[in-house]
Amino acid sequence: MTEQNTPKFDQLLCPLPLPYKDKVVMSHGSGGSMTKALITEIFQQHFSNAILDQENDFAALPLEGKDMRVVVSTDGHIVSPIFFPGGDIGRLAVSGTVNDVAMSGGQVKYLTASFILEEGFSLADLERIAQSMQDAAAEAGVSIVAGDTKVAEKGKADGIFISTSGVGFVDASVQIGGAQAKPGDTVIVSGSMGDHGIAVLAARNQLGFTTTIQSDVAPLNGLIRAALQAAPSIHVLRDPTRGGLATTLNEIALQSQMDIHLEETAIPVKREVRAACEMLGFDPLYVANEGKVIVILPERQAQAALDALHAHPFGKDAVVIGHVETPSGNTPRVSMHTLIGGTRIVDMLSGEMLPRIC
């Protein structure tokens, strides 16, 4: 195939002609294949460098002459509604960035916050959000040290948008990232899948029935620190947020050029989440989480990691869900042994199931 005829990334992911290929659509923010295409086709084309191209949720920056690296990350938050069972946009903004930095294996120390407020937004709600952010920061042991505020005219925003950036430090010897998964590694998740997405959907009164499900949004740096102390050879840490578990594992498979095989019966999903997904036609593997971590590490340290996770409130339901394999074909893939005994391929999320959830 000549270079001229080589299909672009988004053509491979979206083989049917799309009338909106020249415009941004909601699916570009899903965290799935269209988000990946947007990043590959536009942002990496212009911003490509050795650090960005590692495709982690953080950047570990070397310090000349030092045995530590600075870790930075940034994230935007536009959840709707801004208050939902188990959390709000403020707790989400702090936790999301704390977690992205923590996925490097380092310790996050400082956050900055940027607010875009729509004219007419309630000051009482803003104060409630600010207090929630401070509470989450205190829980994580970090300080919010700088920020910025802009106000948009009424009708030109959507209440409140928050962007946060995080700064932390990691020992230069630590090599944790999506490209580090190795054959024989064990895959662990710290708890049940899909809680956040379904809790947000319930807050929109779109389920058609009541549910007690709460968002899992939480800062995970303490949980990750405990896991690393027990199992220092962890290869990959990743929080399965937008696009859910399935999309995140596909990203890791591509970064590492490894196959990942899952056991469907081992993947934890709460009864209420499963019921909601069945009614709405969703797959819980693609529903967002905001307080869970994927841990990929050598099998010999899996039990030690599980014991450490189980001892922490945010990891008490941690389980082994699969393992890493040498690729069986030219393209790394995620596969799953199903409830009925077959095997199916688990692809990236290809569209937008739940907009405005993180």
N, C-alpha and C positions, 0 to 999 in steps of 0.2 A: 504493500500500500504506500503510495507516495505521500510526502508530507502534506501536499495540497489537499489530498483526499482523506487524510486521517481525521476521524471524528473527534470533536472536542469532548471534554469530560462530561458536560451536561447532555450531549447527544447520546453518549453511552448510557447515561442514567435515565434519560427521558427519550426513548426511541421514537415516540410518536410526535408529529409536528405540534408545536404549542403556539397558539396565537399571541401569547404574552411573553415570548422569549426576549422581547426588547424592553420589558418593564419589570420592575420589582413587584412580586406578589407575596401573599402571606406565607406561602410554602418556603420562600427563601429564608424565613426566620425559624423554620421548624427544627433545625439542628440535624436534619436528615440529608438525603442525597442532593437536594436543591441548594441547601446551605453550603454543602461541600463544593458544588459546582460554582456557586457565587464566589467563594473564597479562591478556588483554583483559577477561575476564568478572569477575575478582576483583581482582587486584592493581592494574591501572590504574584500576579503578572507585574504589578507595580512596586510592591514592597519586598520582594523576595530577598532573603539573606540567610546566612547559615543558621541563625538562631530561630527566626520565624519559621523556616522550612522544616523544623523538627515537628511542627504541628501539635505541640502540647498546649494545654490550657494555661501555661505559665512560660516565662522566659528566665532561664538561669544565666546570669551575666557574670563573666569572670572578672575578678579584681586582680590587677597586676601585682604580683609579689605576695598575694594573700592565699591562705588555705581555705577561704570561704568564697562562696559566690552569692551575689545579690539575686533574689528571685522576685520578679514582678508579674502582676497580672491585672487585667482590667475587665470590667463586665458592665453591661447595661441591663436595666430592669424595668419592665413595662407591664407587670401583671395586672389582670383585670378579673375580679374586683381587687382593690388594693388591700382590703381586709378579708381574710378567708379563714376557715377553721384550722387552727394550729399555727397561724402566723399572719404576716402582712408584708407589704413591699419593703418596709424598713429592715425587718429581720432577714428577709430574702436577700437584700442588697449586701448586707454585712456577711452573711453566711456564705453566699455564692463566691465572693472574692476570697474570703478566708480559706474556703475549701480549695479553690483553684491554686492558690499558693501552696497550701499544704500537700497537694498532690505531687509536688516536687520532692517530698521527703524533708523539706525544710520547715523552719518555724516562722510564721508570719508575725510581724511586729506592729506595722503601721498601715492605716487605711486613709485614703482621701475619698471625698464624696462630692459629686456634682448633682445639683437639682435643677430640673426644668419644671417650673410650676406654671399652670394655666391660670390666667386672670380669673378670679372668683373662687379659687380653691380654698377650702375651709382651713383657717389657721388652727382651729382645734384639731383637725385631722393631721395637719402638718406637725403639730407638737406631739401628738400621739405617735406618729411615725418616727420622729426624732428620738423620743424616749425609747421606742422599740429598738432602734439602731444602737443606742448607747447600751441598752441591756444586753443585746447580742454581742457587742464588742467586749463588754466586761466578761461575759461568759467565755469568750474566746481568748481573753487576755491580751487584747490589742487596743491600740489608741487610734481614734480618728483625728488626724493632725492637720488636715487642710481641706478646703472645699471651695465650691463656687455655686452661685445661684443665678439663674436667669428666669425671667417671667415672659411667657408667650401670651399674645392677645387671646381673648376668649374665643373659643372655636378653632384655635390653631395648635392645640395640644390635646392631651387627654387626661387632665387632672394633674398627674405628677409622674415624671420619669426620673429615675435615679441611676447614676453611673458611679461605680466605685472602683478604685484601684488599690492594690495591696503591695506591700513591700515586706520581704522577709529575707532570711539567710539560710543557706544550706552548705554543709561541708563539701569541699571540692571533690572529695572522694566518692560522694554519693552519685550514682548514675541511675536514677529512676525516671522512666518516661515510656511513652507508648511504643517505642521501638525496641524495648528491652525484653519482651516476652520470649521465652525459650522453650524448645520442645520438652515435654514432660512436666512443665509448670502446672501448678494447681490454680484454678480460678475460684475465688471466694467473693460472695457479696455479703455486705454487713447487715442486710435485713430485707424486708418485703418490698416488692416493686410496685410502682404506680400510685403510691399514696398521695403525693403532691398533686399530680394532674387531676385525679378524681376529686380531691378535696376542693380544688379551685373550681372545677366544673360544678360541683354541688353548690358552691357559693353563688353561682350564677342562676341557680334554680332551673337547671337544664336537664336534670336526671329524670324527673318525673316521679321520683320517690325520695324519701328522706334517708339519710345515711349518717352514721356516726364517725365516718372516716376523717382523720385529721392529717394535715400536711406534715411531712417529716422534716420540714426545713430546720436546719441546725448547723452550727459550726462544728466541723469534724476534726479540727487540728489536734485536740486532745486524744481522740480515738486513734488517729493515725500515729501520733507519737507513741502511744502504748503498743500498737502493732509493730512499729519499727524497733522498739526496744526488745520485744520478744522474738522478732524475726528480721534481723538486720539485712538479710539478702533479698528483700522484696524487690522485684523487677519493675512492676507497673502499679501505679495507683491512679484511679480515674473515677470521678463522680458521674454517674449516668443521668445527666440532666435532660436537656432537650433531646428528643429522639429516643430516650429511654435506654434500657440495657442493650437491646439489639443493635441499635445504631452505634453506641459507644464501643461495643465489642468488635463491630465491623471496622471502626476506625483503628482500633488497636491491632487487629489482624493485618490491615493494610500497612500500618506503620512498621510492624515487626516482620511482615512477610511470613506470617505463620497462620495455620488453621487453628480455630478454636472450636472445640466440641462440647456441647452442653447436654445436661440431663434435664428434660422438662419437669420431671417429678420432683427434682431437687430445688427448683427455683421458687422462692417463697412469694406468694401473693395472698394478701388478706381476702377472706371470703367476700367482704363488702366490695372490695375493688374488683374481684373477679366477676361478681354479679353485675356491677355497673358496666364493666367492659362487655360482658356477654349481651346485655340488653342493648347497648349502643353500637355493637359491632366492632369494638376496639380490641386490640391485642395488648395485654398489660406489659409485654416486653418493649413496647414502643411508647409507653406513657411516662412522663417526666417524673424524676425524683429530685429532691433537694436536700436530702440528709442521709444518703447512702454512698458507699464507696465500693468499687471493685478493687480487689487485691489479687495480683498475680505474682506468684513466687514459687521457688523450688518446692517440690513435694515434701522434702525432708523437714521443712520448716512450717508446713501448713498447720499442723496441730498446735504448735506454739502460737501461731498467729491467731487461730480460732480461740484458743484459751484467753488470749489477751483481749480480743474483741468481745467475747462473751462477758468479760469482767467489767465492761464499760456500758453505761445505759444506752448509748447509741449503737452498740454492736451485739446486744444480747441475743439477737436472732440470726447471727451470721452463720452461713452454711457454705459448703463446697458445692458448686454448681457445674463444674466441668474441668477441662484440662486443655493444654496447648499441644498441638501436634505439628510435625513437619508437614508443609503443604503437600497435598496430594495432586495438585494441578498447577497450572501456570498462574492462577489468580487465587490469593489467599481467601478463605471463606470461613463463615461461621455456620456450623451445622448443629442440629439438635436431635437427640434420641427422644421420640415423642411418647406420649401417654399410651398410644395404641401399639407401640413397638416398632414403628418405622423411623426413618430419618428424613428430616427436611432441612433445606437451606434457610437460614435466617438472614435476610437481607437488611440493608439500611432502610430507614423510613423514607418513603418516596414522595410523600405529600405532607399535608398539614392536618393533623388530627385535632389538636387543641391549641388554637392561637392564644396569645397573650397570657402565658402561664408562668413566665419567669423573666 
